[in-house]
């Protein structure tokens, strides 16, 4: 359970960081 929780948190962090970066960055084509 502990390992799964830590893995879940790591994956969540990995997805949230790029997602926030993409959302906060202006679209080059626009």
C-alpha positions in Angstrom: 0.0 0.0 0.0 2.8 2.4 0.9 4.7 1.7 -2.2 1.6 2.1 -4.4 0.8 5.4 -2.7 4.3 6.7 -3.3 4.2 5.6 -6.9 0.8 7.2 -7.4 2.0 10.5 -6.0 5.1 10.4 -8.2 3.1 9.7 -11.3 0.6 12.4 -10.4 3.5 14.9 -9.9 5.0 13.9 -13.3 1.7 14.5 -15.0 0.8 17.7 -13.2 4.1 19.5 -13.8 4.1 19.2 -17.7 0.4 19.8 -17.8 0.7 23.0 -15.8 3.7 24.1 -17.9 1.7 23.5 -21.1 -1.4 25.3 -19.8 0.7 28.3 -18.6 2.7 28.5 -21.8 1.4 30.5 -24.8 0.7 28.5 -27.9 3.5 29.1 -30.5 1.2 28.8 -33.4 -1.2 31.4 -31.9 
